[in-house]
Amino acid sequence: MQAKDIMTANVFSVHPDTSVYEVAKLLLAKRISAAPVVDETNRVRGIISEGDLLRRHETGTEKSRSWWTNLIAATEVQADRYVRAHGLRASDVMTRKVVTIDEDAPVSEIVDILESQNIKRVPVMRDDRLVGIVSRSNLLQGLVATLEETREARVGQPEDTTIQKAIMAELTQNLSATAADVSVAVRNGVVHIWGMMDSEEERKAVQVMAENVAGVAAVENHAGLARRWVAGI
């Protein structure tokens, strides 16, 4: 799955000269939390979000500056804060350093970017032109669509032996050490798990693996936890 498969293509954007007043109205009217700022060629120049409009002198939320802050803060920092609190255009208030992705970017890359940059959305580009935006909600929509496809694929019931082999293959690939101590039996799609495991996390992981195999109707986890003996105790 790629960015172009889950992105919102109908993006509400603003021009750098759009007034702060109009930007705020747009965010409220369209029930969005941010909008890309694009020029006449549809190139992204920034992004403006609700967070960029929180500290405004009109609402009395501009950050107050103590004499100590004025003393140690660089002149350009003070100037930037003033412009953000008093600026009248999107270009005054927007965040200029914008992380973007290509429309062919895989979902795994998008998640990495959102997490590492601590952002909620990322513009999608094609040849340096804005074509969409991917937000966290788009990722959730993609997850739901994938799960629905998986559920539909499970309509045909595979044989019990096929299910058992699939579970053991998954165990061997992901928990090879645990797989040696696990026994799996399948009856009419119901999976029975026996064995001894070192932790509750391993026990849970084995159950989740079984639950995700196509054709599994239910999982009965009979596995126990092995007692660990520590030298000297």
C-alpha positions as CSV (number, residue, x, y, z in Angstrom):
1,M,0.0,0.0,0.0
2,Q,1.3,3.4,-1.0
3,A,0.6,7.0,-0.2
4,K,-1.5,7.4,-3.4
5,D,-3.8,4.6,-2.2
6,I,-4.8,6.2,1.1
7,M,-4.2,9.9,0.7
8,T,-6.9,12.6,0.6
9,A,-6.7,14.0,-2.9
10,N,-9.1,16.9,-2.4
11,V,-6.8,19.0,-0.3
12,F,-7.9,22.3,1.2
13,S,-4.9,24.6,0.8
14,V,-4.3,28.3,1.2
15,H,-2.1,30.8,-0.6
16,P,0.8,32.5,1.3
17,D,-1.1,35.8,1.1
18,T,-4.3,34.3,2.6
19,S,-5.3,36.2,5.7
20,V,-5.0,34.6,9.1
21,Y,-8.7,35.3,9.5
22,E,-9.6,33.3,6.4
23,V,-7.3,30.5,7.3
24,A,-9.0,30.1,10.7
25,K,-12.4,30.2,9.1
26,L,-11.3,27.5,6.6
27,L,-10.0,25.2,9.3
28,L,-13.3,25.5,11.2
29,A,-15.6,25.2,8.2
30,K,-13.9,22.2,6.8
31,R,-13.2,20.6,10.2
32,I,-9.5,20.1,9.4
33,S,-6.6,20.8,11.7
34,A,-4.1,22.1,9.1
35,A,-3.8,23.2,5.5
36,P,-0.8,23.3,3.1
37,V,0.3,26.7,2.0
38,V,0.9,26.6,-1.8
39,D,1.9,29.1,-4.4
40,E,0.5,29.7,-7.9
41,T,2.4,26.7,-9.3
42,N,1.0,24.4,-6.5
43,R,4.4,24.0,-4.9
44,V,4.3,23.7,-1.1
45,R,5.7,26.7,0.7
46,G,4.7,25.7,4.2
47,I,1.9,24.3,6.3
48,I,-0.4,26.1,8.8
49,S,-2.1,24.3,11.6
50,E,-4.3,25.0,14.6
51,G,-1.1,25.0,16.7
52,D,0.3,27.9,14.6
53,L,-2.7,30.0,15.6
54,L,-2.8,29.3,19.3
55,R,-0.4,32.1,20.5
56,R,-2.1,35.2,19.1
57,H,-2.2,38.7,20.6
58,E,-5.9,39.1,19.6
59,T,-6.9,36.4,22.1
60,G,-4.4,37.4,24.8
61,T,-2.5,34.1,24.4
62,E,0.7,35.6,23.1
63,K,3.7,34.4,25.1
64,S,4.6,37.0,27.7
65,R,8.3,37.7,27.9
66,S,10.2,38.3,31.1
67,W,13.2,40.6,31.3
68,W,15.3,37.4,31.6
69,T,13.9,36.0,28.4
70,N,14.5,39.2,26.6
71,L,18.1,39.2,27.8
72,I,19.0,35.7,26.7
73,A,16.8,35.3,23.6
74,A,18.4,36.1,20.3
75,T,16.9,39.1,18.4
76,E,15.8,36.9,15.5
77,V,13.9,34.6,17.9
78,Q,12.1,37.5,19.5
79,A,11.3,38.9,16.0
80,D,9.9,35.5,14.9
81,R,7.7,35.2,17.9
82,Y,6.3,38.6,17.3
83,V,5.5,37.9,13.7
84,R,3.8,34.7,14.6
85,A,1.6,36.4,17.2
86,H,0.8,39.5,15.1
87,G,1.3,38.4,11.5
88,L,-1.8,38.9,9.2
89,R,-1.0,36.4,6.4
90,A,-0.5,32.7,6.2
91,S,3.1,33.2,5.2
92,D,3.7,35.1,8.5
93,V,2.5,32.3,10.7
94,M,3.0,29.0,8.7
95,T,5.6,26.4,9.5
96,R,8.2,26.7,6.7
97,K,10.1,23.4,7.2
98,V,7.7,21.0,5.7
99,V,8.3,17.2,5.4
100,T,6.8,15.8,2.2
101,I,6.5,12.4,0.6
102,D,6.3,11.1,-2.9
103,E,3.0,9.6,-4.0
104,D,4.7,6.2,-4.3
105,A,6.0,6.2,-0.7
106,P,5.0,3.0,1.1
107,V,2.9,3.1,4.2
108,S,5.7,1.9,6.4
109,E,7.8,4.9,5.3
110,I,4.9,7.3,6.1
111,V,4.5,5.9,9.6
112,D,8.2,6.2,10.2
113,I,8.1,9.9,9.2
114,L,5.0,10.7,11.3
115,E,6.6,9.1,14.3
116,S,10.1,10.5,13.9
117,Q,9.0,14.0,13.1
118,N,6.2,14.0,15.6
119,I,3.7,15.3,13.1
120,K,0.1,14.3,12.3
121,R,0.0,14.7,8.6
122,V,2.3,14.9,5.6
123,P,1.8,16.4,2.1
124,V,2.0,14.1,-0.9
125,M,3.9,15.2,-4.0
126,R,4.2,14.4,-7.6
127,D,7.0,16.1,-9.5
128,D,7.2,18.8,-6.7
129,R,3.5,19.5,-7.0
130,L,1.0,18.9,-4.2
131,V,-1.5,16.0,-5.1
132,G,-2.7,15.0,-1.7
133,I,-2.2,14.7,2.0
134,V,-1.9,11.7,4.3
135,S,-3.0,12.0,7.9
136,R,-3.2,9.6,10.8
137,S,-6.8,9.0,10.1
138,N,-6.0,8.1,6.5
139,L,-3.6,5.4,7.9
140,L,-6.4,4.1,10.1
141,Q,-8.7,4.0,7.0
142,G,-6.1,2.0,5.2
143,L,-5.9,-0.4,8.2
144,V,-9.6,-1.0,8.2
145,A,-9.7,-1.6,4.4
146,T,-6.9,-4.1,4.7
147,L,-8.6,-5.9,7.6
148,E,-11.8,-6.1,5.6
149,E,-10.0,-7.7,2.7
150,T,-8.4,-10.2,5.1
151,R,-11.7,-11.1,6.6
152,E,-13.2,-11.6,3.1
153,A,-10.3,-13.8,2.1
154,R,-11.1,-16.1,5.1
155,V,-14.5,-17.0,3.8
156,G,-13.2,-20.2,2.3
157,Q,-12.4,-22.6,5.1
158,P,-9.0,-24.3,4.7
159,E,-8.3,-27.8,6.1
160,D,-7.2,-28.2,9.7
161,T,-3.8,-29.6,8.6
162,T,-3.3,-26.5,6.5
163,I,-4.1,-24.2,9.4
164,Q,-1.7,-26.2,11.7
165,K,1.2,-26.0,9.2
166,A,0.6,-22.3,8.7
167,I,0.7,-21.6,12.5
168,M,3.9,-23.6,12.9
169,A,5.5,-21.8,10.0
170,E,4.7,-18.5,11.5
171,L,6.0,-19.5,14.8
172,T,9.3,-20.8,13.3
173,Q,9.8,-17.6,11.4
174,N,9.1,-15.2,14.2
175,L,9.7,-17.1,17.5
176,S,12.0,-20.0,16.5
177,A,13.2,-20.6,20.1
178,T,9.6,-20.8,21.4
179,A,8.4,-23.0,18.5
180,A,10.4,-26.0,19.7
181,D,8.4,-26.0,22.9
182,V,5.0,-25.5,21.4
183,S,2.5,-28.1,20.2
184,V,-0.5,-27.0,18.0
185,A,-3.5,-29.1,17.1
186,V,-6.5,-27.9,15.1
187,R,-10.0,-29.4,15.2
188,N,-12.7,-27.9,12.9
189,G,-10.9,-24.6,12.8
190,V,-10.4,-24.4,16.6
191,V,-6.7,-24.2,17.5
192,H,-5.4,-25.8,20.7
193,I,-2.0,-24.7,21.9
194,W,0.1,-26.6,24.5
195,G,3.6,-26.1,25.8
196,M,5.7,-24.3,28.3
197,M,6.9,-20.7,27.7
198,D,9.2,-18.4,29.5
199,S,6.9,-15.3,29.6
200,E,3.4,-14.2,29.3
201,E,4.5,-12.0,26.3
202,E,5.5,-15.2,24.4
203,R,2.3,-16.9,25.3
204,K,0.3,-13.9,24.0
205,A,2.4,-13.7,20.9
206,V,1.7,-17.3,20.0
207,Q,-2.0,-16.8,20.4
208,V,-2.0,-13.7,18.2
209,M,-0.1,-15.6,15.5
210,A,-2.7,-18.3,15.6
211,E,-5.6,-15.9,15.5
212,N,-4.2,-14.2,12.4
213,V,-4.0,-17.4,10.3
214,A,-6.8,-17.7,7.7
215,G,-9.5,-20.2,8.7
216,V,-9.0,-20.0,12.5
217,A,-12.4,-20.0,14.2
218,A,-11.1,-19.8,17.8
219,V,-7.9,-20.3,19.8
220,E,-7.7,-22.2,23.1
221,N,-4.4,-21.4,24.7
222,H,-3.4,-24.2,27.2
223,A,0.2,-23.2,27.3
224,G,1.8,-22.7,30.7
225,L,4.7,-20.6,32.0
226,A,7.9,-22.3,32.9
227,R,9.5,-21.5,36.2
228,R,12.9,-19.9,35.8
229,W,15.6,-21.0,38.2
230,V,18.2,-18.4,39.1
231,A,21.6,-19.5,40.4
232,G,22.0,-18.8,44.1
233,I,18.3,-18.5,44.9
